[in-house]
Amino acid sequence: QVQLVESGGGLVQAGGSLRLSCTASGLTFSTYPMGWFRQAPGKEREFVAAISQSGGKTSYSDSVKGRFTISRDNAKNTVYLQMNSLKPEDTAVYYCNRHPPLGSWGQGTQVTVSS
């Protein structure tokens, strides 16, 4: 059974930074592209960033491009999201999953950006 455990969220002022982590188990992690997604209150879950199996290719939504960086460590079955220059509109619960998403989601990690 695939398990995804996100961590690293918190409360930060606008302009600040956070680094999210997601550790996966129950799958051959290195064989899957991985992604970060987020869901703000009252909105649908949306794509944030993705990374290829080896980490050589990344993609970002226009809203985070230039501010967020996705990376992975296949030896640790972990994908990261470095978030800089945070804005109040980045406030959401952040999730990781395979990309495109497959199976169940983890509990997510709350990111709150105050103005």
N, C-alpha and C positions, 0 to 999 in steps of 0.2 A: 504494500500500500504506500502510495506516494505521500510524503509529508513535507510541507513547506513552512518554515518558521522564520517570520520576519522580525527584525528588531532594529533599534537605533532611533526610533522616532522621539518626538518631544516637542516642547514649546520653545520657540526661538523668535527673536525680533526680526523684523524685515531687514534684509541685507545680510543676515547671518547664514550659517552653514550647518548642515547635518550630514552624517554618513549612515545610510541604511545598509543592513546586511540581511541576506536571506540564505538559510542553509536548507538544503534539500536532502531527503533520504528516500529510499525505496525505488530509486531509478538510477540508470546509468547516466549520471549527470553530464558527463563530457560529450555525450552524443546528442544533446538537445540545445537548440538556441533557447535563450532565456530572456524574459522580459520583466519590466516593472510596469505596474498599472496603478491607477489611483481612482478613488471614488470620493467626491465631495458630497456634503449633505444635500439631498434632494436631486442629485445628478446621477447619471449612469457612470459605470466604471469606464475609464478611458485609458488608452495606451500612453505610456510615458517614454519608455526607452527599451531597446532590445540589443542583444549581443549574440554573435554567432558562436558555434560550438568551441572554436579555438580562441575566441576573443578578438579575432582580427578584423571583424566588421561590426560596426555599431550603427544604430539609427535612433532618432529622437523625434518627438513631437515638436512642432514649431514653437509651442509655448515654453519649452524648456531648453531648446537648442542653445548652446553657448553657456549655459548655466549649470547643467547637470552632466555627470559623466558616469556611464555604466562600465563596470569591469567584472571579471570573474576569476576565481581561483579553483580550477578543476580538482586540484589535490585536496581541497577542503570542501568540495561540493557547495561552494558559496558564491553568490552573486552580490555585487555591491552597487549602491547608487550614491555617489557623491553629489550633494546638492549645495550649490553656492548661490549667493545673491538671491536668497529666498524672498518671495513676495507673499502677501496675504492670500492671493488667489491660488497659491500652492497648498493651502490648507486642505487636507484630505486624509483618508486612510490609504496607505500605500501597501500594495500587494506585489508579490512576485509569482511567476508561473512560467511554464514553458511558453514559447512563442512560435506559433499562435497558442493561446491558452488551451489547456487540456486537463480534464479531470477537475477535482475539487480544489478549492482555494484555501490558503492558510487563514489565520486570524487577522493578518494585516498589522501594521504599526501606524499609530496616529501621528501625524505631523500637523502642528498648529503654528502658524506664522502670525505674529501680532504686528499691527501697524504702528 
